[in-house]
């Protein structure tokens, strides 16, 4: 079931405030340890509640906000559903490995 407009507006206000600091996992509301099945299920659950097509009655400015944020969700899913891209992203999140001294 889709969200009410009120629920959607609360969510939009929250995610827009922190959009640039959210990870791809945050956009899908899952932990970085999520399986490929969990990634897919999370995306589809979000689509059932927040897809822009469910809110065509919104005023244009509000619908535009939703389309932008949903685009971030879709982009996150596009990367995380591909095992190689997901693994590369996890490495990026972890950062560079510390250098170890060569054996003496």
KOLGUVO-822951 format. One record per atom (N, C-alpha, C, O): x, y, z; residue in three letters. Coordinates in pm, whole numbers, m for minus. Example, Ala and Ser with C-alpha at 12.3 -4.5 7.8 and 13.67 -1.06 7.14 Angstrom:
BEGIN
x;y;z;rest
1319;m569;780;Ala $
1230;m450;780;Ala $
1320;m330;780;Ala $
1424;m332;846;Ala $
1285;m225;708;Ser $
1367;m106;714;Ser $
1290;3;787;Ser $
1341;114;804;Ser $
This chain:
BEGIN
x;y;z;rest
84;m118;0;Unk $
0;0;0;Unk $
88;124;0;Unk $
189;130;71;Unk $
52;223;m79;Unk $
134;343;m86;Unk $
117;429;39;Unk $
21;412;115;Unk $
208;518;58;Unk $
203;608;172;Unk $
99;717;149;Unk $
59;743;36;Unk $
58;779;257;Unk $
m27;897;246;Unk $
62;1013;202;Unk $
185;1007;214;Unk $
2;1117;152;Unk $
78;1236;111;Unk $
152;1293;232;Unk $
266;1337;219;Unk $
89;1292;347;Unk $
153;1343;468;Unk $
279;1264;501;Unk $
384;1322;530;Unk $
270;1131;497;Unk $
388;1047;523;Unk $
498;1075;422;Unk $
616;1082;457;Unk $
459;1091;297;Unk $
556;1118;191;Unk $
627;1250;214;Unk $
749;1258;199;Unk $
554;1354;250;Unk $
614;1485;272;Unk $
712;1481;389;Unk $
820;1540;381;Unk $
676;1412;495;Unk $
768;1397;609;Unk $
896;1328;564;Unk $
1006;1372;597;Unk $
882;1221;488;Unk $
999;1147;438;Unk $
1083;1235;346;Unk $
1205;1239;360;Unk $
1019;1305;252;Unk $
1093;1393;161;Unk $
1172;1498;237;Unk $
1289;1521;207;Unk $
1110;1561;334;Unk $
1179;1664;412;Unk $
1301;1606;482;Unk $
1406;1670;489;Unk $
1286;1486;534;Unk $
1397;1421;606;Unk $
1511;1383;511;Unk $
1626;1415;538;Unk $
1480;1316;401;Unk $
1587;1269;313;Unk $
1653;1381;235;Unk $
1772;1374;206;Unk $
1579;1484;201;Unk $
1641;1596;130;Unk $
1745;1666;218;Unk $
1847;1714;168;Unk $
1719;1671;346;Unk $
1811;1735;440;Unk $
1946;1663;445;Unk $
2050;1727;464;Unk $
1946;1532;428;Unk $
2069;1453;442;Unk $
2105;1378;313;Unk $
2186;1286;316;Unk $
2045;1416;203;Unk $
2059;1340;77;Unk $
2204;1317;38;Unk $
2241;1206;m3;Unk $
2287;1419;49;Unk $
2425;1405;2;Unk $
2512;1320;92;Unk $
2620;1276;52;Unk $
2467;1294;214;Unk $
2547;1211;305;Unk $
2496;1067;313;Unk $
2552;986;386;Unk $
2391;1037;239;Unk $
2334;901;242;Unk $
2413;807;152;Unk $
2451;843;40;Unk $
2438;687;202;Unk $
2502;585;118;Unk $
2396;520;30;Unk $
2276;541;48;Unk $
2442;443;m65;Unk $
2348;369;m151;Unk $
2264;272;m67;Unk $
2147;248;m98;Unk $
2324;219;37;Unk $
2250;129;126;Unk $
2145;208;205;Unk $
2034;158;228;Unk $
2180;329;245;Unk $
2083;414;315;Unk $
1962;441;227;Unk $
1848;438;274;Unk $
1986;468;98;Unk $
1874;497;7;Unk $
1778;379;m1;Unk $
1657;398;m16;Unk $
1830;258;10;Unk $
1744;139;5;Unk $
1701;92;145;Unk $
1628;m6;159;Unk $
1748;165;247;Unk $
1710;136;386;Unk $
1748;m5;428;Unk $
1670;m77;491;Unk $
1871;m43;392;Unk $
1924;m175;425;Unk $
2067;m161;476;Unk $
2132;m60;450;Unk $
2117;m261;549;Unk $
2256;m257;595;Unk $
2351;m297;482;Unk $
2309;m364;387;Unk $
2477;m258;492;Unk $
2575;m298;390;Unk $
2595;m449;380;Unk $
2654;m496;282;Unk $
2549;m522;476;Unk $
2562;m669;475;Unk $
2444;m737;405;Unk $
2437;m859;402;Unk $
2353;m659;348;Unk $
2232;m715;285;Unk $
2268;m806;168;Unk $
2360;m778;91;Unk $
2194;m913;156;Unk $
2212;m1007;44;Unk $
2152;m948;m83;Unk $
2080;m848;m78;Unk $
2182;m1010;m195;Unk $
2125;m962;m322;Unk $
1973;m973;m321;Unk $
1904;m889;m378;Unk $
1921;m1075;m255;Unk $
1775;m1089;m243;Unk $
1718;m976;m159;Unk $
1615;m919;m194;Unk $
1783;m943;m50;Unk $
1736;m834;37;Unk $
1742;m699;m36;Unk $
1655;m615;m16;Unk $
1844;m680;m119;Unk $
1855;m557;m197;Unk $
1735;m544;m291;Unk $
1673;m439;m298;Unk $
1705;m651;m360;Unk $
1591;m650;m453;Unk $
1459;m629;m378;Unk $
1376;m550;m421;Unk $
1441;m700;m269;Unk $
1318;m687;m192;Unk $
1300;m545;m137;Unk $
1189;m492;m136;Unk $
1410;m485;m92;Unk $
1403;m348;m39;Unk $
1361;m250;m147;Unk $
1276;m164;m124;Unk $
1420;m263;m264;Unk $
1384;m173;m373;Unk $
1236;m186;m409;Unk $
1167;m86;m426;Unk $
1189;m307;m420;Unk $
1049;m328;m458;Unk $
953;m280;m348;Unk $
845;m231;m378;Unk $
993;m295;m223;Unk $
909;m245;m113;Unk $
899;m93;m119;Unk $
792;m37;m97;Unk $
1010;m27;m148;Unk $
1008;119;m162;Unk $
923;159;m282;Unk $
846;254;m275;Unk $
937;87;m391;Unk $
858;118;m511;Unk $
708;108;m484;Unk $
629;187;m536;Unk $
670;12;m402;Unk $
527;m5;m371;Unk $
471;109;m286;Unk $
350;131;m284;Unk $
557;182;m217;Unk $
508;288;m129;Unk $
540;429;m175;Unk $
468;523;m142;Unk $
649;445;m254;Unk $
693;581;m285;Unk $
719;609;m432;Unk $
773;714;m466;Unk $
682;519;m519;Unk $
705;544;m662;Unk $
627;668;m705;Unk $
511;685;m667;Unk $
690;756;m784;Unk $
622;880;m827;Unk $
488;857;m896;Unk $
399;942;m885;Unk $
472;747;m966;Unk $
343;722;m1033;Unk $
228;709;m934;Unk $
112;730;m970;Unk $
259;676;m810;Unk $
155;664;m708;Unk $
107;800;m657;Unk $
6;810;m587;Unk $
181;905;m692;Unk $
153;1038;m637;Unk $
135;1142;m747;Unk $
176;1257;m729;Unk $
76;1104;m857;Unk $
56;1197;m969;Unk $
m31;1316;m932;Unk $
m29;1419;m1000;Unk $
m109;1304;m824;Unk $
m198;1413;m783;Unk $
m124;1526;m712;Unk $
m182;1631;m687;Unk $
3;1506;m680;Unk $
80;1609;m610;Unk $
97;1732;m697;Unk $
94;1725;m820;Unk $
115;1845;m632;Unk $
147;1966;m707;Unk $
281;1945;m776;Unk $
365;1870;m725;Unk $
304;2010;m890;Unk $
426;1984;m968;Unk $
556;1998;m890;Unk $
647;1916;m908;Unk $
568;2097;m805;Unk $
693;2115;m730;Unk $
719;1998;m635;Unk $
832;1951;m622;Unk $
615;1950;m571;Unk $
629;1837;m479;Unk $
659;1709;m556;Unk $
742;1629;m513;Unk $
594;1689;m668;Unk $
620;1572;m751;Unk $
764;1574;m802;Unk $
828;1469;m810;Unk $
814;1691;m837;Unk $
953;1703;m882;Unk $
1049;1664;m771;Unk $
1149;1597;m797;Unk $
1021;1704;m650;Unk $
1105;1665;m535;Unk $
1107;1513;m521;Unk $
1213;1453;m501;Unk $
989;1452;m532;Unk $
980;1307;m521;Unk $
1056;1238;m633;Unk $
1128;1140;m609;Unk $
1041;1286;m754;Unk $
1111;1226;m868;Unk $
1262;1232;m847;Unk $
1332;1135;m875;Unk $
1313;1344;m797;Unk $
1458;1355;m772;Unk $
1505;1255;m666;Unk $
1606;1188;m686;Unk $
1432;1244;m557;Unk $
1473;1153;m450;Unk $
1456;1007;m494;Unk $
1539;922;m462;Unk $
1349;978;m566;Unk $
1328;841;m613;Unk $
1436;804;m715;Unk $
1476;688;m725;Unk $
1482;902;m789;Unk $
1593;878;m883;Unk $
1718;831;m810;Unk $
1792;747;m862;Unk $
1741;884;m693;Unk $
1857;841;m614;Unk $
1839;696;m567;Unk $
1934;619;m564;Unk $
1717;660;m532;Unk $
1687;523;m491;Unk $
1712;428;m608;Unk $
1774;323;m593;Unk $
1663;466;m725;Unk $
1679;383;m845;Unk $
1826;369;m881;Unk $
1871;260;m918;Unk $
1902;477;m871;Unk $
2045;472;m902;Unk $
2118;381;m803;Unk $
2205;304;m842;Unk $
2082;390;m676;Unk $
2144;304;m576;Unk $
2114;158;m607;Unk $
2204;73;m601;Unk $
1991;128;m640;Unk $
1953;m9;m672;Unk $
2026;m59;m796;Unk $
2072;m173;m800;Unk $
2038;26;m896;Unk $
2106;m14;m1021;Unk $
2249;m59;m992;Unk $
2298;m154;m1054;Unk $
2316;8;m900;Unk $
2454;m30;m867;Unk $
2458;m150;m772;Unk $
2538;m242;m793;Unk $
2376;m150;m671;Unk $
2384;m256;m570;Unk $
2333;m391;m618;Unk $
2372;m494;m563;Unk $
2247;m392;m718;Unk $
2195;m521;m767;Unk $
2299;m596;m850;Unk $
2285;m716;m872;Unk $
2401;m526;m897;Unk $
2509;m588;m974;Unk $
2620;m628;m877;Unk $
2682;m541;m816;Unk $
2647;m757;m860;Unk $
2744;m802;m759;Unk $
2881;m734;m768;Unk $
2939;m699;m666;Unk $
2932;m715;m890;Unk $
3064;m653;m904;Unk $
3060;m506;m860;Unk $
3151;m460;m791;Unk $
2957;m435;m900;Unk $
2944;m294;m862;Unk $
2922;m281;m711;Unk $
2975;m190;m648;Unk $
2845;m371;m656;Unk $
2819;m370;m512;Unk $
2949;m394;m435;Unk $
2977;m325;m337;Unk $
3028;m491;m477;Unk $
3155;m521;m411;Unk $
3250;m402;m420;Unk $
3317;m368;m323;Unk $
3256;m338;m537;Unk $
3342;m221;m554;Unk $
3295;m107;m462;Unk $
3378;m38;m403;Unk $
3166;m89;m452;Unk $
3113;17;m366;Unk $
3144;m12;m219;Unk $
3179;80;m144;Unk $
3133;m136;m177;Unk $
3167;m172;m40;Unk $
3314;m142;m11;Unk $
3348;m94;97;Unk $
3401;m172;m108;Unk $
3544;m141;m90;Unk $
3563;10;m78;Unk $
3643;57;4;Unk $
3491;86;m159;Unk $
3499;232;m154;Unk $
3454;284;m17;Unk $
3515;375;38;Unk $
3348;228;37;Unk $
3299;270;168;Unk $
3401;242;278;Unk $
3417;321;371;Unk $
3469;130;266;Unk $
3568;92;368;Unk $
3692;181;362;Unk $
3761;198;462;Unk $
3720;238;246;Unk $
3837;323;230;Unk $
3961;241;201;Unk $
3956;118;197;Unk $
4072;311;180;Unk $
4196;239;146;Unk $
4246;157;265;Unk $
4228;193;381;Unk $
4309;48;231;Unk $
4368;m37;335;Unk $
4495;30;387;Unk $
4568;92;311;Unk $
4520;17;517;Unk $
4644;75;571;Unk $
4765;3;513;Unk $
4764;m118;490;Unk $
4868;80;489;Unk $
4993;23;437;Unk $
5061;m57;547;Unk $
5066;m14;663;Unk $
5112;m172;511;Unk $
5188;m251;607;Unk $
5334;m248;566;Unk $
5367;m236;447;Unk $
5419;m258;662;Unk $
5562;m257;634;Unk $
5601;m389;569;Unk $
5551;m494;607;Unk $
5689;m383;469;Unk $
5734;m508;407;Unk $
5812;m592;508;Unk $
5871;m537;601;Unk $
5812;m724;490;Unk $
5886;m810;583;Unk $
6035;m777;580;Unk $
6090;m741;476;Unk $
6099;m789;695;Unk $
6242;m756;706;Unk $
6329;m870;664;Unk $
6451;m858;668;Unk $
